[in-house]
């Protein structure tokens, strides 16, 4: 037993000595690691980021102005060669007259109606436009109408009427329009639609067909014949 205890003591002493030998080495390794990190941090310089300012772009010049002036219309004119010509609100006799192109005068044509033989003109010495017929023999065109734009006038005329309220048949001029007496009222034959203008009613019942009444017709109006050729007044029912 003494020998066994002696051996055990020797082993314990040996293990203790071995642990003491390893501790300094571990400390040395830790110190080496710290020194290595410090050495690296000291040796590596700090990186400084320098921002170079971006130069400003030169100002962009504005684009040159583009000439957008409208292309002038070809010179096409209408001349009242043989007499006065009515200038109307629209392309037709159903529209009110707004002026007169007097004999010898001319006007610039702006456009032509695609549905009729009427042209739109600049009313002389005004800012207005109007329409004149090119079917009349009183007018003459200087220039090429085919070079002008087509234009469709979409504002329809307002109808106008003349109604005979007398007991006598009447003849309406101009136009030689026969208008029966009030007694045919049931058939609405004593009323007729007419174009704007000046009209005269002549009494067909009296010999010589004297003038009974004169009146001016405008778009959207209703004119009544209330006097016969003898000057007798009648009321419309």
C-alpha positions as CSV (number, residue, x, y, z in Angstrom):
1,X,0.0,0.0,0.0
2,X,2.8,2.5,0.7
3,X,4.1,1.9,-2.8
4,X,0.7,2.5,-4.3
5,X,0.3,5.8,-2.5
6,X,3.7,6.8,-3.5
7,X,2.9,6.2,-7.1
8,X,-0.3,8.1,-6.8
9,X,1.4,11.1,-5.3
10,X,4.0,11.1,-8.1
11,X,1.2,11.1,-10.7
12,X,-0.6,14.0,-9.1
13,X,2.5,16.0,-8.9
14,X,3.3,15.4,-12.5
15,X,-0.2,16.5,-13.6
16,X,0.1,19.7,-11.6
17,X,3.4,20.5,-13.1
18,X,2.1,19.9,-16.6
19,X,-0.8,22.4,-16.1
20,X,1.5,25.0,-14.8
21,X,3.7,24.6,-17.9
22,X,0.8,25.1,-20.3
23,X,-0.7,28.3,-18.7
24,X,2.1,30.7,-19.7
25,X,2.0,29.4,-23.3
26,X,-1.8,30.2,-23.5
27,X,-1.2,33.6,-22.1
28,X,1.6,34.2,-24.5
29,X,-0.7,33.2,-27.4
30,X,-3.4,35.6,-26.2
31,X,-0.8,38.4,-25.9
32,X,0.4,37.6,-29.4
33,X,-3.1,37.9,-30.8
34,X,-3.7,41.3,-29.1
35,X,-0.3,42.5,-30.3
36,X,-1.0,41.4,-33.8
37,X,-4.4,43.3,-33.9
38,X,-2.8,46.4,-32.5
39,X,0.1,46.2,-34.9
40,X,-2.3,45.8,-37.9
41,X,-4.5,48.7,-36.7
42,X,-1.4,50.9,-36.3
43,X,0.1,49.9,-39.6
44,X,-3.1,50.4,-41.7
45,X,-3.8,54.1,-42.3
46,X,-7.4,55.4,-42.1
47,X,-9.0,55.9,-45.5
48,X,-10.4,59.4,-46.1
49,X,-13.2,59.8,-48.6
50,X,-12.9,63.1,-50.5
51,X,-16.0,64.1,-52.5
52,X,-15.2,66.1,-55.6
53,X,-18.0,68.5,-56.4
54,X,-19.8,67.7,-59.7
55,X,-19.4,70.7,-62.1
56,X,-22.7,72.3,-63.0
57,X,-24.0,71.7,-66.5
58,X,-24.1,74.8,-68.7
59,X,-27.6,76.2,-69.1
60,X,-29.6,74.8,-72.0
61,X,-30.5,77.4,-74.6
62,X,-34.2,77.7,-75.2
63,X,-35.3,76.4,-78.7
64,X,-35.6,79.0,-81.3
65,X,-39.2,80.2,-81.8
66,X,-41.0,78.5,-84.7
67,X,-43.0,80.6,-87.0
68,X,-46.6,79.3,-86.8
69,X,-48.3,82.1,-88.7
70,X,-51.2,80.7,-90.7
71,X,-50.7,80.3,-94.4
72,X,-52.4,83.1,-96.2
73,X,-55.4,82.1,-98.4
74,X,-55.1,82.4,-102.2
75,X,-56.5,85.6,-103.5
76,X,-60.0,84.9,-104.8
77,X,-62.5,87.7,-105.0
78,X,-66.1,88.1,-106.0
79,X,-67.2,91.2,-107.8
80,X,-70.7,92.6,-108.1
81,X,-70.3,93.2,-111.8
82,X,-73.8,93.8,-113.0
83,X,-75.8,94.9,-110.0
84,X,-76.1,94.8,-106.2
85,X,-75.8,91.4,-104.4
86,X,-77.3,90.6,-101.0
87,X,-74.9,89.4,-98.4
88,X,-76.7,86.9,-96.1
89,X,-76.2,85.3,-92.7
90,X,-75.9,81.8,-94.2
91,X,-75.6,80.1,-97.6
92,X,-79.2,80.4,-98.8
93,X,-82.1,82.7,-99.5
94,X,-83.7,81.4,-96.3
95,X,-81.2,83.4,-94.2
96,X,-81.5,87.1,-93.2
97,X,-79.6,89.6,-95.4
98,X,-76.9,91.3,-93.4
99,X,-75.5,93.7,-96.0
100,X,-75.2,94.5,-99.7
101,X,-72.3,94.1,-102.1
102,X,-72.9,97.1,-104.3
103,X,-72.4,97.2,-108.0
104,X,-68.7,97.5,-108.9
105,X,-67.6,96.5,-105.4
106,X,-65.5,93.4,-104.6
107,X,-64.9,91.2,-101.5
108,X,-62.4,88.6,-100.5
109,X,-63.7,85.0,-100.6
110,X,-62.8,82.9,-97.5
111,X,-64.4,79.6,-98.2
112,X,-67.1,77.9,-100.2
113,X,-70.1,75.8,-99.1
114,X,-69.8,72.2,-100.1
115,X,-73.6,71.7,-100.5
116,X,-74.5,74.8,-102.6
117,X,-73.2,77.5,-104.9
118,X,-72.5,80.0,-102.2
119,X,-69.3,81.5,-100.9
120,X,-68.3,83.0,-97.6
121,X,-66.8,86.5,-97.9
122,X,-65.3,89.1,-95.7
123,X,-67.9,91.9,-95.6
124,X,-66.1,95.0,-96.8
125,X,-65.0,97.5,-94.2
126,X,-66.2,95.3,-91.3
127,X,-65.0,92.3,-89.2
128,X,-68.1,90.3,-90.2
129,X,-68.3,87.4,-92.6
130,X,-71.3,86.6,-94.8
131,X,-72.5,84.6,-97.7
132,X,-73.3,85.5,-101.3
133,X,-74.6,83.3,-104.2
134,X,-72.4,82.7,-107.2
135,X,-75.4,81.5,-109.2
136,X,-76.5,85.0,-109.9
137,X,-75.5,86.6,-113.2
138,X,-74.7,89.8,-111.3
139,X,-71.5,88.3,-109.8
140,X,-68.1,87.5,-111.3
141,X,-65.3,85.4,-109.6
142,X,-61.6,86.4,-110.0
143,X,-59.3,83.5,-109.0
144,X,-59.5,79.7,-108.5
145,X,-62.3,78.6,-106.1
146,X,-60.8,75.1,-105.9
147,X,-57.9,76.5,-103.9
148,X,-60.1,77.6,-101.1
149,X,-61.3,75.3,-98.2
150,X,-64.7,73.8,-98.2
151,X,-67.0,74.8,-95.3
152,X,-70.4,73.4,-94.3
153,X,-72.7,75.8,-92.5
154,X,-74.5,73.8,-89.9
155,X,-76.8,76.5,-88.4
156,X,-80.2,76.0,-90.0
157,X,-82.4,79.1,-90.8
158,X,-85.4,79.9,-88.8
159,X,-88.6,79.6,-90.9
160,X,-90.7,82.7,-91.6
161,X,-94.4,82.8,-92.7
162,X,-97.1,85.0,-94.2
163,X,-100.7,84.4,-93.4
164,X,-103.8,85.9,-95.1
165,X,-106.4,87.0,-92.6
166,X,-108.7,88.7,-95.0
167,X,-111.7,87.4,-97.0
168,X,-110.0,88.2,-100.3
169,X,-107.4,86.0,-102.1
170,X,-104.0,87.7,-102.4
171,X,-101.0,87.6,-104.7
172,X,-97.6,88.0,-102.9
173,X,-94.7,89.6,-104.7
174,X,-92.0,89.0,-105.4
175,X,-92.4,85.4,-106.3
176,X,-96.0,85.6,-107.6
177,X,-97.2,83.5,-104.6
178,X,-100.9,82.9,-104.6
179,X,-102.4,83.0,-101.1
180,X,-106.1,82.1,-100.6
181,X,-108.4,83.9,-98.3
182,X,-109.2,83.2,-94.6
183,X,-112.1,80.9,-95.6
184,X,-109.6,78.2,-96.5
185,X,-108.0,78.3,-93.0
186,X,-109.2,74.8,-92.3
187,X,-106.8,73.5,-94.8
188,X,-104.0,75.9,-93.8
189,X,-103.8,77.1,-97.4
190,X,-103.9,80.7,-96.4
191,X,-100.4,80.5,-94.9
192,X,-97.1,80.1,-96.7
193,X,-93.5,79.9,-95.7
194,X,-91.3,82.5,-97.4
195,X,-87.7,83.7,-97.3
196,X,-86.6,86.9,-95.5
197,X,-87.2,90.0,-97.5
198,X,-89.7,92.7,-98.4
199,X,-93.1,91.6,-99.7
200,X,-96.3,93.3,-101.0
201,X,-99.7,91.7,-101.0
202,X,-102.0,92.5,-103.9
203,X,-105.8,92.0,-103.6
204,X,-107.0,89.6,-106.4
205,X,-110.7,90.1,-105.5
206,X,-110.7,93.8,-106.5
207,X,-110.4,94.8,-110.2
208,X,-106.9,96.2,-110.9
209,X,-105.5,94.1,-108.0
210,X,-104.6,97.0,-105.8
211,X,-101.8,96.9,-103.2
212,X,-103.3,95.7,-99.9
213,X,-100.3,95.6,-97.6
214,X,-96.4,95.7,-97.5
215,X,-94.3,94.1,-94.9
216,X,-90.7,93.1,-94.0
217,X,-90.0,89.5,-93.3
218,X,-87.1,88.3,-91.1
219,X,-86.1,84.8,-90.0
220,X,-88.4,83.4,-87.3
221,X,-91.2,85.9,-87.9
222,X,-94.9,85.6,-88.8
223,X,-96.5,88.3,-90.9
224,X,-100.3,88.7,-91.2
225,X,-102.2,90.3,-94.0
226,X,-105.0,92.2,-92.2
227,X,-106.0,94.8,-94.8
228,X,-107.6,94.1,-98.1
229,X,-107.4,96.3,-101.2
230,X,-110.2,98.5,-100.0
231,X,-108.4,99.3,-96.7
232,X,-110.8,97.2,-94.7
233,X,-109.1,95.6,-91.7
234,X,-109.6,92.1,-90.5
235,X,-108.4,90.3,-87.4
236,X,-106.7,87.0,-87.5
237,X,-108.6,84.3,-85.6
